Amino acid sequence: MNDQVDEKAMDHRRLGRALGLFDTDPLMGAGLPYWLPDGAVVRHTLEEYIRDAERRAGYRHVYSPALGKRELYEISGHWDHYRDDMYPPMRLGAEEVVLRPSLCPHHALIYRSRSRSYRELPLRLAELGAMHRAELSGVLGGLTRVRAIHLNDAHVFCTLDQAVAEARAALELIARAYADLGIEAVRHRLSLPGAGGKYVADPELWRRATGLLREVLAEAGVAYEEAEGEAAFYGPKIDVQIADPAGRESTLSTVQIDFHQPARFDLHYIGADGAKHRPVMVHRSIIGSVERAVAHLVEAHAGAFPAWLAPVQLVVLPVAEEQVEPAAALVREALALGLRAELAGPGEGTLGARIRAARLVPYQAVIGAREAGAGLAAVRLRDGRRPGALPGSALLRRVAERVAARGTALWD
């Protein structure tokens, strides 16, 4: 019974609403959550973290539309193999357009928008883009199964000789992000095709791509399990599996090697020999969809996000009205440094009540008469530690350093 109570208490749907992160409305529709201000802060910070990590890894960011002509998805194979998960086409004059279920066809078109040389490869294109999937009402749930998805997606166009290194580097990006976010991977899975007609019928394609992914996992030293029937329709993939508090697994991050779509879109580059060659397409997502990533973060941390990700990073608590002005000055200084800080004054209740209300905030600064007179703030950490009283500027410098370092540690 206690386990059931704990599981319910950790559910991201309950926590997300209690913390004011997101909600839904029947008029917007099932599976279409909206983000409240604190949730928007978490989402924006997470998105900026991912974009920064990608920039540092040599990715170039693009934008592409969430609509495409039906013909686009017929070429990519989505229409034949993935149609049941797509929204029906909309007629615009003589054309039919579809809400995209995936970003990869759009990135293939961006790649082939002009001639490419082998000197440009690997070309790493990244986007945090919207896509839509026609999920049935019975499977929708909070942020984990939604109909409008914002995917952290990227496609690396490279030579065959570069594919393993690029896929291995993607696994390293995923591992670093998990460490910074406080996420634990429960296992890695090599997802392979199963029986039935949902997969591209090209045995040689599957053999080559599977062999390369096994090489990636071996070079990365990652233990893995193989699972039939879990592949994408166009190729095998490495899935990074996570688990919720009840132990239910889901896929958060993926790495794929794709020979199918480069052929379907007739992609090529000019090699050193002056001839045309077909590139390999490496698909990778560091955190999967923003929605599922935030859902997992809410549950993994029970709402107590790492300091760099927290909606409010510092709350300043004056003991009495006489300390409100120095407390407000500290908040203004924190905001000027780019920290997310708030004032919780005596009008919001007793000091004890205000401390409890701010229990998920990483840093609390209490200012009483003694601290105000000396220009100090008594520091309290979310984990119960009390480093003591520090000058306000020293406290802010310390907090700013921890936030800039990202990671999960609150104090040195």
N, C-alpha and C positions, 0 to 999 in steps of 0.2 A: 504493500500500500504506500509506503514511504517513497519507493522508487517511482510509483505512478505520480505521486504529488510532485516529486522533484522534476520528473520529465515534463509535466505540464508547466511548472514554473519556469523551466528553461526554454520552452517553445518560443521561437522568434516571433510568432504572431502575437502572442500575449505580451512578451517583453517589448516588442517594437511599438505596440500601441501604448503600453504603460509609460514608455520613455519618450513618447511623442516623436517617433522616427518616421512612421508611415501609417497610412490607413487606406481604406477603400470606400467606395460609394456605389450603390446600385445603379445610379444614373450614369456613372462612368463605365460601369460594366465589370463583370467578374473577371479576375485575372489581370486587372488594369489598376494596380495600386498607384497612389500618389504619395509624394515625399513631403513631409513636414519640414520646417526649418532645421531642426537638429539632424534629421535624417539626411537632408540635402547637404549639410556640412560634412557628414561622414562620407556620403557618396562623392561629393566634389573632391574631398581630400584623397580618397582612394583613387579616383580617376587621375588626379594630378600626380600621385605617386607612381602609378603605372606608366603614364606618359613620360615622366622623368626617367624611370628605369629603362624604358624602351629607347629614348633618345640617347642615353649613355651607352646602350648596346648597339647603336648604329642604325636604329630604325628611323624611317621617315614617315610622318603622319599624313594621312589623306582623309578626305571626306567623300562619301558617296551617298546617293539617294536611297531612301528606304523602299522605293518603288522600282520596278523594272518591267520591261515588256515580257509577256509570256514566253516569247521566242528565246529570250536570254536563258530562262530556266529549262527550256527544252534542250538547248545546246549543252548546258552544264550537266544535265541528267537529273536535276531535281524534279522536273515535271514527271518523268517516268518513274522515278524511284522514291520520291518523297511527297507526292501530291496530296496524300491523305493528311499531312501535317501542314499544308499550305492553305491560305485563304483563297476563296474562289476569285477568278479574274474579274476585273472591273473594266467595262467597255468605255473607252474614250474615243468617240468618233469611230474610225475604222480600226483602231488598235485595242488590244487587250493588255492591261497592266496588272501586275500582281504585287502585293506586299511581300517583300523579300523574306525568305526563310533562312538566308545565309548571306554572308558578305563576300565569299570567295569568288562568285562569278563577276562581281563588280571590280574586284581587284585584278582579276585576269584581264578585264577590258582596259583597266588603267595601264597594266603592263604592256599590252599590245597597242597602246595609243601611238607609239612611235617605234622606230627600229631600235633594237638594243644590241650592245656589244658585250662580248665576254668580259671586257674591262669593267663594266658596270656591276657585274655579279660578284657576290650575292646582293640582290636588290631586296631590301627588307621594307615592306609596306605595312603600316599598322593603322588601325582605326578603332575607336571606341564607338561603335555604330549601332543603330536601332535595327532590329529585325522582328518579324512577327510569325508566330506559329499558332495554328488553330487548335489549341488544346481543348479537350472536352471539359465541360464543367465539373465532372466528377473527379478529375485529377488535379484541379487547381488548388493551390494552397499557399497563402501568404506571399512571400517573395521567391519561393523555391520553384513553383510552377506557375508561370505567368504567360500571358498572350503577347505582351510587348516586352521585348528583351533588349537590353543594352549590352552588347558583347564586346569584351576586350579581345579583339581578334587581330591577327597579323598573318601575312603570307610572305614567305621568303622565296624568291625566284633565284635559282642557283644552278650550277652545273651538277652533274651526277657526283663528281668527286667532292663537291662541297656539302652535299646533303647531310651526311652523317654528322659532320662538325656543327652545322647549323642546328640540327635537331638536338644534339647534345647541349649546345649553348642555351637552347630554349629550356631544357630541363634544369640547367643551372639557374636561369632567371626565375623559374618557378620556385626552386628550393630557397633562393634568397628572399623572395617575396613572402613565402610562408614563414620564414624566420622573423622577418620584420613585422608581420601581421599577427604572430602568435598562433599560426595554424599548423596543425599536425597532419601529415599524410598518413593514412593507415596502411596503404599499400599502393603499388603501381601495377597496372594491368595492361597486358598486350591484348588489345581487342581485335578479334579475328572474325571473318565472315562465318555465317552458319548456313543451314539449309534454306531453301526457298529462293524466290526470284527477286528479293529486294536489293541484291548486290549486282554490281557491274559484272557481266560475264566475260572476264578476261583473266584466265588462270595465270598467265605470265606476269601481268600487272601485279596481281596479289603476291606472287612468289617473290618478285623483286622488292616490292615495298616492305613486305614482312621481313625479308632477310636484312634489309637496311635498318629497320627498327630494332631487330634483335642485336645488331651490331652497336647501335646507339646505346641500348641498355647495358650491354656488356662493357663498353668503354666507360660508361658513367658509373659502373659498379653498383647498379641498382638491382635489388632483388625484385622479381616480378612473377605474376601468375598469368597464364594465358586463358582467355575466355572467348569461346566461340559464340557468334551471334551478336556481338557487341560492336562490331566495326561500323564505320561510316559506309554509306552505300558505294563510295568510290575508292575506298582503301582502308587498310588497317590503321590503328592509332594506339598511342600510349595514353592511357587514362590515369590521372592521379586521383585516387579515391580518398574521400574524407568521410567522417561519420558524425552523426548528430549525437546528443546526449543519450539517446535511447539505443545507440549502436547501429542505426540505419545508415547504410552507405549510399553515397552519391558521387558522381564525377564532378570535380570542380575545374580541373585544368587538363588540357590535351595537347599532344604533339602528333602530327600526322605527316607522312610522306606520300605525295600524290603524283602519280603518272597520268591519271585519267584526264583531269581538266586541262592540263597543258596541251594534250592531244586534241581534246574536243574544241578548244579555242584556237588551235593551230598556233600556239605560242612558239617563238623561236628567238635565238640570238645569233649574232654573227661571231663565229669562233676565230681563233688566231689564224686558222687556215683559210679564212675568207668565206667559208661555207656556212649554211644555216644548220643550227643544232637545236634540239628540243630542251628547254629547261625543265628542271624538277621543281615542284611546288611543295614547300614545307609549310603546313598550316600549324599555328600554335596559339594558344590562349593561356596567358599567365594566371589569371584569376577567373576564367570563364565569364559568366554573366555577372554584371555588377549586382543584380538582384540576388542571385544565389550566394555570391560572396558575402554581401552584407548580412543576409540571413544567417549564414554560418558564423560570421564574426559575432553577431549578437548572441548566439547560443554558446559559442566557444568561450566567450568572455563574460557571459551573463550580464551584458550591458556595460561592463567596465572595460571600455576599449583602451588599447595602448595610448599613451599620452598624446602622441602625434596625431592620432585619429579621433580622439575624443571630441564631441561637440563643444564642450566647455573644458578647457584645460586647467584653469585656475579660478577658484572662487575666493574672494576676499571678504572676510567677516569681521566688521567692527563690533566690539562688544557692546558699546553704547553709542548714543547719538553723537557724543563728543568726538568719537573717532571716525565718524562717517566721512568727513572731508579728507583726512589722510588716506583712508581706505579707497575713496573714489580716485584720489590722485594716483594711487598704486595701480588701480584698474586702467586708468588712462595711459599710464606708462607702459603697462603690459600690452594694451591694444596697439600702441605705437610701435612696439616690437614685433607685431604680427601674431601675438598670442591671442587665443580666444579666452577672454576673462570676463567675469561678471561680479557685481557687488551684491551681497546678500545682507541687507541691513537689518537693524533691530525691529523694524516694522514688519518683518516676515516671520517673527516668532523669537523664542528664546534662543540663546546661542547653541544649546544642545540640539534643539529642533532643527536649526539651520545646518548644523554639522551633519545631522542624520540625513537631511534632505539632499545634501551635496555628497553623499557617501560614494557615488560613482565617479565623481570628479577627481582626477589624478592628484591635484595639489590644492590644499587649502591654506590660506594665510589669515591667521587670527590677529587682530590688532586691538589690544586693550590700552588702558591709560599708560601703562609702563612702556609698551612697545611704541605707542605714538610719540611719547616724550623723547625716545631715543632714536626714532627713525627706523624702527625694526618691525618685523612681522614674525609671529610664531608659526612655524611651518608644521603642517600635518600632512602626511601622505595617505593616499587611499588605502594602502595595505596596513595601516595602523602605526607605522613608524613616525617618530617626531624628531626630526633632525635638530630642533632647537630654533632659537630666534636668529634671524639674519637681517642685515640691512636690505631694504626693499629692492634696491638695484642688484644686489648680489643674488637674491632669490630669483629675480626675473632672468638674470643671466644664466643661472643654473638650469631653470626650467627651459629656457630657449635652447640651451645646448642639448638637453635630453630630447626635445622635440625635433631639433634639426638632425640628430643622430638616428631618429626613428627607432625601430626596435621596441622591445617590451620592458626594458629596465626603467624604473622610476627615478632612481637616484644612484649616484656613483658609490 
